[in-house]
Amino acid sequence: LNGSGKSSLLRIMAGVDQDFVGETAVSPGYTIGYLEQEPQLDNSKTVRDIVEEGAQEIVDALREFDEINAKFAEPMSDDEMDALLDKQGALQDKLDHMQAWDLDSRLELAMDALRTPPGDTPISVLSGGERRRVALVRLLLKEPDILLLDEPTNHLDVEAIEWLEGTLKVWEGAILIVSHDRYFLDRVVNTIWEMSAVGIESYRGNYTAYVQQREDRWRQRLQAFADFKEYAVKEMDFIRRNIAGQRTQMAQGKLSRLAREVEAIRVGGLDALGKMQGQGWARAASELDLRRPASTVAELQQQLDALPQPTRPHTLSMRLHPSHRSGNIVLRAQNLQIGYAGHPPLFVSDDIQLNRLQTAALIGPNGTGKSTFLRTILQQMPPLQGEIWLGASLKLAYFAQAHEALNLDNSVLDEFLRHHPMLVSEARSYLARFLFRGDEVYNQVATLSGGERGRLALAILALEDGNFLLLDEPTNHLDIPSQETLQEALEAFDGTVLLVTHDRYLVDRLASQIWEVRNGRLRLYNGSYQEYLAQREAETAVLKAETAVVKSPEPDSGSNGTTLSKNAQRQRAEAIAAVEAQIVAAEARMESLSEALQAATQAQSFDKIQEISLEYAATETRLEQLMTSWEMLLDG
């Protein structure tokens, strides 16, 4: 959860914060590298200057090597020449060992992969996101033994995140990451630490494994609480029957022990009970701020009766209900070019059609025009060319990435009431579902964190009753429980969604179409995100096979003019196998859809018939594309 102290823990481990209780220690000889959310960089330097700090030892050695080489042009004695040659040789050996000669290419590769500004750009003009990317490149080049990364995927597009994933997967040191990027956590980590007021609970595996284990442990907690209540009833019965009898000393001991157990659970739940049993009452009481336990049977019974059942941490609660049903065709575009008048188009688009109940994910690198496309759909700006048709009976609801619709001068309550007038008591009750509780509704919007502004914007969106949602980075700054709640609301939404996001986990769960903007073109892929990835992989394999063809400069008369190297033959065979696997999967999906369509027809479920028919047509189109690619590969 946001606010649980994750960033504070990283700052303590990095040695930045010293104001804490307890001790930290790093084994001798180990180095720590820390990426904070708002890196402090020297404004007098350039991007290249900062990045080179990550390889400062190599930079200094190269500079010394250049200085030595320059000295050879100066007059000197034979002894001085011999000494200089020895120094040059030793330094060259050191540079060889540090792999210094390809430093420029390594710097350029990392800067390009993480989309940093050009090397000569002054740090003083960079945005917060650009500063983070520069700081991340510098940190990775330092290659510390322990990496502490606070939200490393913030402000990165998907391609940059994938590069970072690949880098971290082969990292030879230890890594501790604070992140809300579920897809990233699935692909990089092998342990999850969940923080709460009681402490840190460890889970083995990636994010998906953590979710399953969390649910299992939640059921175990409920059972453990029920078992404790059953145990407490039996202990209380013994205490009542013996507190004034011959076994009074035993009863008094049971009362004292049970009272401490009840107090621990009252303050920190079953986890606190475990801590008290492991550490003893005195230490646990100090750490958890436990009060004096009950001393009488009546007082203990009162506390036992009031003991709350385990509850999950507070998360936002939302539902999305369209006010009415839209037409079957929600959006259609033809011959489309997106951009600003007087400038080249940001991209040209395939002809696209979005139907009711579909979810399209618009993806691509930063700066390619995705948010501009949304503003064009909202008729806030015209297309450069072509037309966009919006379907019948549409009610659009828009979530802006920067939350531009929020008035920063208002309080949370006043801003919400500006959009949705209602009784103050009703508004406060509703805002509590989005975690604005008590006096928090009077906080000024300008003082809110990014996550809090996101929750306020979602609270406003949820009452818009739109049947066509246009969402621009809706999970930015949201903690994982809030992301999960939004995802569940969108999965249950009885309408159409166009989603601009770098949240691959959300895309993977929701999308039925992928609209990819790349190299100045929007391409439409029918199917899920995994199907899109598979199709892209097949296309890449085809491209590699085609470029591996070796043309003979002067073919023999008996030759067809083209021969393949062994490597090219292998690549083409791999490409054919990849496409054939996709063809088999598409054919199996069409067979499954055909059976589902028959069942829906028999049940006269017309909405289901439409939904299945649309997916069947999309799968059929994709199968035709795959067959074309397969035939091209076979023709060689």
C-alpha positions, 0 to 999 in steps of 0.5 A: 500500500502507498504510505506503508514505508517502502521508500523509507526502508530503501532510504534507510538501507541506502544510508540516506536516512539516519533517523530510525530505531534499530541497526543496519549493516552491510557486509564489508566490501559490498557496494550499494546503489540507490535509485530514488524517486526524485534523484538530485542531479547537478544542474551545472552538468550535462546528461553525458556528464552524469551518465559518465559518473557511473563509469568514473573509474574507466573515464578517469583511466581513459583520460590518463591514457590520453594524457600519457599518449600526448606526452610521447610528442614531448622531448624526453630521455631514454629512461623517461621514455621507458618509464612512460612506456611501462606506465602506458602498458600497465594502464592499457592492461587495466583498461583491457581488464575493465573492458574500457574500449567499448565504453562509448557504445555501452553508454549509447546503448543504455541511454538509447534503451532508456530514452534519455535526452541527448548527451549534451542536454543540460540537466537543468532543463530536464523533467522529473521523468528524464532525470530519473532515466538519466540517474538509472543509466548512471546507476546501472553503469556503476554495477553495484553489488546491491541495487535498491530501486524505487519505482524504476519503471516510472516514466519508462515506455514498454520497450525501455521497461523490457530492456530493463527487465532483460538487464536485471534478469542477468544482474549478478548482484542482489536487487531490492525493488519497490514497484507497483508494476505487476507485469515487471514483478512477474518477470524479474523478482523471485521473492515478494516482501509485503509491508504492513504496520506489523512488519514485513511478510515474505512470499516466495516467487513472483507477483502471480505466485504472491497473489495465490499465496496471499489468498491462501494465507488469508484463508489460513488467518480466518481459520486461525482466528476461529481456532483462537476464539474456540481456544479462548472460550475453553480457557475462559470456561476453565478460568471461571470454574477455577479462579476462586477454587483449589486451582486458582493459581493455574486459572490466574496464570491462564487469565494472565496469558490469555489477556496478553494474547487478546491484547496483542491481537487487538492491536496488531492481529494474529501476526502480533500474537505470533511476534509476542509468542516469539519475542516475549511480552516485554519486547512485543509490548514495547514494539507494538505499543501494547496496553496493560492486559486485562486483569479480571475475568469480566474485563477479559471477557469484554475485550474478547467479545470486542475482538474484531475478526481479521480484515484486509487492508482498506482498498478503494471500492468502485463500480462502473455502471453505464447509464445506457447501452450504446450502439454495436459500432462504437468507433470507426476510423478511415484514412486517418492521420493524427498530429498538429496542423502545420507539422508532419503527422505523428502517425498514420493509422490502419482503418480501425473499428471498435465494437461494443464490449470490446477493449482496445489497448493503445500502446507504443513508445512515449511521444508517439501521439497516443494521448493526442489520438485520444484528444482527437477522438474527444473532438478537442482537435481535428485529425490531419486527414481522414475521419473518425465516426463515433457510434450511436447512443454513446456517452463518453467518460475520459480519464486524463493522464495528468488529471487536467480536469481537477481544479488544484485550488479546491479541496477534495470534497469541493472538487468532487461536488463540482462534478457531481452535486449531492449532499455533503454527507453522501459525498463524504460517504462515497469518497471514503470508498476511494480512501478519502476518510475523515478530514482528508476530504478537506485537503487541497487538491494541489497538495495531493500525491499522484496516487491520491489525485488518481483516486479522486479522478477515478471517483469522479469517473465512476459516477459519469455513467459512461458507456465508452471509457477513454482511459489515459494511463489510469494506473499511474501512481496507484498502489497494487491493491488499487490497481487490482480493484480498478482492473476488477471494475473494468473486467465487470464493465458492461461497455467499451474501453479504449485504454492508453497504458504502459501497464502490461498486466492490465492490458494482458487481462483486459484487451481484445484488440491491440492498437500499436503505434510504432515508426509513425504508423498505428497497426491493429492486432486482433486478439489478446496481448499474448496473441499480439506478442506471439504475432510480433514474434512471428513477424520478427522471425519472418523478417530475420529469415528474409534478411538472412538470404544471401544473394549470389553476385553472379548466379550460375545459369542452373541456379535460381539466383538465391542461396541460403547460408546454413544460418539462414536456413536455420532461421527460416526453419525457426520462423516457419515453426513459429508461424505454424504454431500460431496457425494451429493455435488460431485454428483451435481457437476458431473451433472453440469459438464455433462451439461457443457460438452454437451454445449461445445461439441455442440459448438465444443469448444475443449479446454473447452471439455478437461478442463471439462472432466478433472474436471469430471474425477477428481470429479468422482475419489473423489466421489469413495473415498467418497463412500468408506469412507461412506461404511467403516463408515456404516460397523462400 
